[in-house]
């Protein structure tokens, strides 16, 4: 739960690692890049094997990595390897020393590579699985693509870094995610297969999703078309309905945690912050602390409320929906505290003000999902699904209703009776531009006229 400050850019494609309290699991700068050409990898392996005769196993893997990631050519690796026979102050050089000295890599890159190499070495020791490649890395884990040998299927394996393996809190959170995922069985939730320990490392085996994320689509296309966004949000709402019925609240709904298969199926991922709705002990232990990702976090999560329930997930999904169709997060800021303060206090810019192409029904749904008071939101995913289905069918939502400010109506009616008609038309143009306001004013006016006529008749009678 480490805040990472940074300014939300105007264009999502320029977005740095987002502000967050929860770890996003986003790929680090050390993720794998394609080899320069098919022959480079084999040449790098041969050179690395030669290097290992005069260096360490770290040199062997490091040589292969730097070529695979396009940081140097096989010829340059061979030249660097030839320097390893030399000694400096009686100490043999390592490939890492030479690469940093000749500025092929930085010291920071070397540290990341060592972390990756350690993770790969550990993952290769997980019984029953054959590691294929690294998929990505975040602050809390490294994820690998692997084959489950017994069932001959591809899986994703999340490995807890060695530096966290002696921390009971990180270990418990890691296994908690596995236990929560194992209790959920839904087509729109990434399935959990196995959790365990290999040596000093802990791992979690899950379904491999061969596609992108909703966040990737926002970055690539700026905005997701309304119909596509509706269909994705509906699938995630169905996943949430199942999770809530099984007694779990996710607490970290966001674009990066919604994975998309190549066939268009949405899969809700990362249950690292999931908590039992009825788990009062855990709720009390976390009271007053904010858990979630600032751009998508519900107000009650910011306050550290004890009674976090389904409406909190609906708020996170609403913030995700807003980001999808407008290309912007609901609230921006340069620090997590600024963003979260806006979730608590700042008025929401209606989504159709940012994107006029959004239909009225979708705008109403999003605004209802993002109500600051949890009691004014959808109370469960079933209500949300009902409105999503209605809008998908071209009808008006049932639970999301336009907000009518009665004080505005009263002011307009009183003003109409006290001012000349010309002045009323000029000053009330904003109210009169709304057909609903016009209808209510007409009804109120007719009611006043009817009462006057009725009084006259009674007096004359």
C-alpha positions in Angstrom: 0.0 0.0 0.0 2.5 2.6 -1.2 1.3 5.9 -2.7 3.1 6.7 -6.0 2.8 10.4 -6.8 2.5 11.6 -10.4 0.4 13.8 -12.5 -2.5 12.3 -14.5 -1.8 13.4 -18.1 -4.4 14.9 -20.4 -3.8 12.1 -22.9 -3.9 8.5 -21.5 -1.4 7.4 -24.1 1.2 9.6 -22.4 0.2 8.2 -19.0 3.0 7.4 -16.5 2.5 4.6 -13.9 -0.8 5.8 -12.4 -1.3 7.0 -8.9 -2.2 4.2 -6.6 -2.3 2.8 -3.1 -2.8 -0.7 -4.3 -0.2 -2.2 -6.6 -1.3 -2.1 -10.2 0.7 -5.1 -11.4 1.7 -3.2 -14.4 4.7 -4.3 -16.4 8.0 -2.7 -15.4 10.5 -1.2 -17.8 12.4 -4.5 -17.5 9.7 -6.5 -19.4 10.9 -8.6 -22.3 11.3 -7.1 -25.8 11.6 -9.1 -29.0 15.0 -10.2 -30.2 16.5 -8.2 -33.0 16.2 -11.2 -35.4 15.6 -15.0 -35.1 19.4 -15.7 -35.2 20.4 -13.2 -32.5 18.9 -15.3 -29.6 20.7 -18.4 -30.6 24.0 -16.5 -31.1 23.5 -14.8 -27.7 22.9 -18.2 -26.0 26.2 -19.6 -27.5 28.1 -16.5 -26.5 26.5 -16.6 -23.0 27.5 -20.2 -22.6 31.1 -19.3 -23.6 30.9 -16.5 -21.1 29.8 -18.8 -18.3 33.2 -20.6 -18.5 34.9 -17.5 -17.2 31.9 -15.9 -15.4 28.9 -16.8 -13.2 25.5 -18.1 -14.0 24.3 -14.5 -13.7 26.6 -13.6 -16.6 25.2 -16.5 -18.7 21.6 -15.3 -18.3 22.5 -11.6 -18.4 24.2 -11.9 -21.8 21.1 -13.5 -23.3 18.8 -10.9 -21.8 20.6 -7.9 -23.1 20.6 -9.2 -26.6 17.0 -10.4 -26.5 15.9 -6.9 -25.4 17.8 -5.2 -28.1 20.3 -3.4 -25.9 23.3 -4.8 -27.8 24.1 -7.1 -30.7 25.6 -10.6 -30.4 28.9 -9.2 -31.8 29.1 -6.6 -29.1 28.4 -9.3 -26.5 31.3 -11.3 -27.9 33.6 -8.3 -27.6 32.5 -7.6 -24.0 33.0 -11.3 -23.2 36.6 -11.2 -24.4 37.4 -8.7 -21.7 36.4 -11.2 -18.9 39.8 -12.9 -19.1 41.4 -9.7 -17.8 41.7 -8.9 -14.2 41.6 -5.5 -12.4 43.5 -5.2 -9.1 43.8 -9.0 -9.0 40.0 -9.5 -9.3 38.3 -11.1 -12.3 35.8 -8.9 -14.1 32.2 -10.0 -14.6 30.0 -9.4 -17.6 27.8 -7.1 -15.5 30.9 -4.9 -14.8 31.8 -4.7 -18.4 28.3 -3.9 -19.7 27.8 -1.1 -17.1 31.4 0.3 -17.7 30.8 0.4 -21.5 27.3 1.9 -21.0 25.3 -0.8 -22.7 23.2 -0.9 -19.6 22.8 1.3 -16.5 23.3 0.2 -12.9 19.5 0.5 -12.4 18.8 -1.7 -15.4 21.3 -4.2 -14.0 19.5 -4.3 -10.7 16.2 -5.0 -12.5 17.8 -7.7 -14.6 19.2 -9.4 -11.5 15.7 -9.4 -10.0 14.3 -10.9 -13.2 17.0 -13.5 -13.3 16.3 -14.5 -9.7 12.6 -14.8 -10.4 13.2 -16.9 -13.5 15.5 -19.2 -11.6 12.9 -19.6 -8.9 10.0 -20.1 -11.3 11.9 -22.9 -13.1 11.8 -24.8 -9.8 8.0 -24.9 -9.5 7.1 -28.6 -9.9 4.7 -29.5 -12.6 5.2 -26.4 -14.7 7.5 -25.4 -17.5 8.2 -21.6 -17.7 7.9 -20.1 -21.2 8.5 -16.4 -20.7 7.9 -13.5 -18.4 4.6 -11.6 -19.0 5.2 -8.7 -16.7 6.2 -7.5 -13.3 4.8 -5.1 -10.6 5.8 -4.1 -7.1 4.2 -7.1 -5.6 4.9 -10.0 -8.0 6.3 -11.2 -11.3 4.0 -13.0 -13.7 5.2 -15.8 -16.1 3.6 -17.6 -18.9 4.0 -21.4 -18.3 2.7 -24.8 -19.4 1.0 -27.0 -16.9 2.6 -30.3 -17.8 0.0 -32.7 -16.5 -2.9 -31.0 -18.3 -0.9 -29.6 -21.3 -2.4 -26.2 -21.0 -1.0 -22.6 -20.7 -1.3 -20.9 -17.4 -0.1 -17.7 -15.8 2.1 -18.0 -12.6 2.4 -15.1 -10.2 5.5 -15.3 -8.1 6.0 -13.3 -4.9 9.5 -11.7 -4.9 12.0 -13.2 -2.6 12.4 -9.9 -0.6 8.8 -10.3 0.6 9.1 -14.0 1.4 10.0 -13.4 5.0 7.2 -10.9 5.6 4.1 -12.6 7.0 1.8 -9.7 5.9 2.8 -10.0 2.3 2.6 -13.8 2.4 -0.9 -13.7 3.9 -2.1 -11.2 1.3 -0.7 -13.4 -1.5 -2.4 -16.5 -0.2 -5.6 -14.6 0.6 -5.9 -13.6 -3.1 -5.5 -17.3 -4.1 -8.1 -18.4 -1.6 -10.6 -15.8 -2.7 -10.1 -16.6 -6.4 -10.5 -20.3 -5.7 -14.0 -19.7 -4.2 -15.2 -17.9 -7.3 -16.3 -19.8 -10.4 -17.5 -17.5 -13.2 -16.7 -17.1 -16.8 -15.9 -13.4 -16.3 -13.4 -13.9 -13.5 -9.9 -15.1 -14.0 -9.8 -18.7 -12.6 -7.4 -19.8 -9.9 -5.8 -23.2 -10.3 -3.1 -23.6 -7.6 -1.2 -21.9 -4.9 1.9 -23.1 -3.1 5.5 -22.7 -2.2 8.7 -23.6 -4.1 11.8 -23.2 -2.0 11.7 -19.7 -0.5 9.2 -18.4 -3.0 5.4 -18.5 -3.0 3.4 -18.8 -6.3 -0.1 -18.6 -7.5 -1.2 -20.3 -10.7 -4.1 -18.9 -12.6 -5.9 -18.9 -15.9 -3.9 -17.4 -18.8 -5.8 -14.7 -20.7 -4.4 -14.3 -24.2 -5.4 -10.7 -24.9 -5.1 -7.1 -23.7 -6.7 -5.1 -20.9 -9.3 -2.4 -20.9 -6.5 0.0 -20.0 -4.6 -1.0 -23.1 -7.7 -0.2 -25.2 -8.1 3.2 -23.6 -4.4 4.0 -24.3 -4.6 2.7 -27.9 -7.9 4.3 -28.9 -8.3 7.3 -26.5 -12.0 6.3 -26.0 -13.9 3.1 -26.2 -17.1 3.2 -28.3 -20.2 3.3 -26.2 -21.7 0.0 -27.3 -18.4 -1.9 -26.8 -18.0 -0.2 -23.4 -21.5 -1.2 -22.4 -20.9 -4.8 -23.3 -17.6 -4.9 -21.3 -19.1 -3.2 -18.3 -22.1 -5.6 -18.3 -19.7 -8.6 -18.2 -17.8 -7.2 -15.3 -21.1 -6.3 -13.5 -22.1 -10.0 -13.9 -18.7 -11.0 -12.4 -19.3 -8.6 -9.5 -22.8 -10.0 -8.9 -21.2 -13.5 -8.5 -18.4 -12.3 -6.3 -20.8 -10.3 -4.0 -23.2 -13.3 -3.8 -20.3 -15.4 -2.7 -19.5 -12.9 0.0 -16.5 -11.0 -1.5 -16.0 -7.3 -2.3 -13.2 -6.7 -4.8 -12.1 -3.2 -3.7 -9.8 -2.5 -6.7 -11.9 -2.3 -9.8 -10.0 -0.5 -12.6 -9.1 -0.8 -16.3 -5.9 -2.7 -15.7 -7.7 -5.3 -13.7 -10.2 -6.1 -16.5 -8.5 -8.4 -19.0 -10.0 -9.1 -22.5 -9.6 -12.4 -24.4 -9.1 -12.4 -28.1 -12.8 -13.5 -28.5 -14.1 -10.5 -26.5 -14.7 -12.0 -23.1 -14.0 -9.7 -20.2 -12.2 -11.3 -17.2 -12.0 -9.6 -13.8 -8.5 -10.1 -12.3 -6.4 -9.4 -9.2 -8.2 -10.2 -6.0 -5.3 -9.0 -3.9 -7.5 -6.5 -2.0 -10.6 -8.7 -1.9 -12.3 -8.9 1.5 -15.1 -10.9 2.9 -18.2 -8.6 3.2 -19.0 -10.2 6.5 -15.4 -10.4 7.8 -15.8 -7.9 10.7 -12.4 -8.8 12.1 -10.6 -7.8 9.0 -12.8 -4.7 8.6 -12.0 -3.5 12.1 -8.2 -4.2 11.6 -8.3 -2.0 8.4 -10.5 0.7 9.8 -9.4 4.2 9.0 -7.0 3.1 6.3 -7.5 3.6 2.5 -7.2 0.5 0.3 -7.6 0.9 -3.4 -6.3 2.8 -6.5 -6.9 6.6 -6.1 -8.3 7.3 -9.6 -11.0 4.7 -9.1 -11.5 4.4 -5.3 -14.9 4.9 -3.7 -15.3 7.6 -1.0 -16.1 5.1 1.7 -12.8 3.3 1.0 -10.9 6.6 1.2 -12.5 7.2 4.7 -11.5 3.6 5.7 -15.1 2.8 6.6 -15.8 -0.6 8.2 -18.9 -1.4 6.2 -17.4 -1.6 2.7 -19.9 -3.4 0.4 -21.0 -3.9 -3.2 -21.6 -0.2 -3.8 -17.9 0.4 -3.4 -17.2 -2.0 -6.3 -19.9 -0.3 -8.4 -18.2 3.1 -7.8 -14.9 1.6 -9.1 -16.7 0.2 -12.1 -18.4 3.5 -12.7 -15.0 5.3 -12.6 -13.7 2.7 -15.1 -16.8 3.2 -17.3 -16.3 7.0 -17.2 -12.6 6.6 -18.2 -13.6 4.3 -21.1 -16.1 6.5 -22.8 -14.6 10.0 -22.0 -10.8 9.1 -22.2 -10.4 10.8 -18.8 -10.5 9.6 -15.2 -13.3 11.2 -13.1 -10.9 13.2 -11.0 -7.3 14.3 -11.6 -4.5 15.5 -9.4 -0.8 15.6 -8.9 -0.8 13.5 -5.7 -3.0 10.6 -4.4 -4.3 12.9 -1.7 -5.5 15.5 -4.2 -7.3 12.9 -6.3 -8.9 11.3 -3.3 -10.0 14.7 -1.9 -11.8 15.3 -5.1 -13.6 12.0 -4.9 -14.9 13.1 -1.5 -15.7 16.8 -2.3 -15.5 17.8 -6.0 -18.6 17.7 -8.2 -18.4 15.3 -11.1 -18.2 16.7 -14.6 -21.0 14.8 -16.4 -19.5 12.3 -18.9 -21.6 13.6 -21.8 -20.1 17.1 -21.2 -16.7 15.6 -22.1 -18.1 13.4 -24.9 -21.4 14.7 -26.4 -21.8 11.4 -28.3 -22.6 9.6 -25.1 -26.3 8.7 -24.9 -28.5 10.1 -22.1 -29.1 6.6 -20.7 -25.4 5.8 -20.4 -24.6 9.2 -18.8 -27.4 8.6 -16.2 -26.0 5.1 -15.4 -22.4 6.4 -15.0 -23.5 9.4 -12.8 -25.6 7.0 -10.6 -22.6 4.6 -10.2 -20.4 7.6 -9.2 -22.7 9.1 -6.5 -20.5 10.1 -3.5 -23.1 8.8 -1.1 -23.1 5.0 -1.3 -26.9 5.0 -0.5 -27.6 6.9 -3.7 -25.7 4.5 -6.0 -26.9 1.1 -7.3 -27.2 -1.0 -4.2 -26.2 -4.2 -5.9 -25.0 -5.5 -9.3 -28.4 -6.9 -10.1 -29.9 -3.3 -10.3 -27.0 -2.2 -12.4 -27.3 -5.1 -14.8 -31.0 -4.3 -15.2 -30.3 -0.8 -16.3 -27.4 -1.9 -18.6 -29.7 -4.4 -20.3 -32.4 -1.7 -20.8 -30.0 0.8 -22.4 -28.4 -1.9 -24.5 -32.0 -2.6 -25.8 -32.5 1.1 -26.6 -34.7 1.9 -23.6 -34.4 4.2 -20.6 -32.8 2.9 -17.4 -35.1 2.0 -14.5 -33.0 2.7 -11.4 -30.9 5.6 -12.7 -33.1 8.7 -12.7 -32.3 12.4 -13.6 -31.8 14.5 -10.5 -34.5 17.2 -10.0 -33.6 20.1 -7.8 -37.0 21.1 -6.3 -35.5 24.3 -4.9 -34.6 25.4 -8.4 -38.2 24.8 -9.5 -39.6 26.7 -6.5 -37.3 29.7 -7.2 -38.3 29.7 -10.9 -42.1 29.6 -10.1 -41.8 32.4 -7.5 -39.7 34.5 -9.8 -42.3 34.0 -12.6 -45.1 35.4 -10.4 -43.0 38.4 -9.2 -41.3 39.7 -12.3 -42.4 41.0 -15.7 -42.6 38.3 -18.4 -39.8 39.7 -20.5 -37.4 39.7 -17.5 -38.4 36.1 -16.7 -37.7 34.9 -20.2 -34.2 36.5 -20.1 -33.1 35.4 -16.6 -34.7 31.9 -16.7 -33.4 30.8 -20.1 -31.2 28.2 -18.5 -34.1 26.6 -16.6 -36.5 26.9 -19.6 -34.1 25.2 -21.8 -34.9 22.0 -19.9 -38.2 20.4 -21.1 -38.7 18.8 -17.7 -38.4 22.2 -16.0 -40.8 23.8 -18.4 -43.4 21.0 -17.8 -43.1 21.4 -14.0 -43.4 25.2 -14.2 -46.5 24.9 -16.5 -48.1 22.5 -14.1 -47.4 24.7 -11.1 -48.8 27.8 -12.9 -52.0 26.0 -14.0 -52.5 24.9 -10.4 -52.3 28.5 -9.2 -54.7 29.7 -11.9 -57.1 26.8 -11.1 -57.1 27.8 -7.4 -57.8 31.4 -8.2 -60.7 30.5 -10.5 -62.1 28.1 -7.9 -62.0 30.9 -5.3 -63.8 33.3 -7.6 -66.6 30.7 -8.3 -67.0 30.1 -4.6 -67.3 33.8 -3.8 -69.8 34.4 -6.7 -71.8 31.4 -5.7 
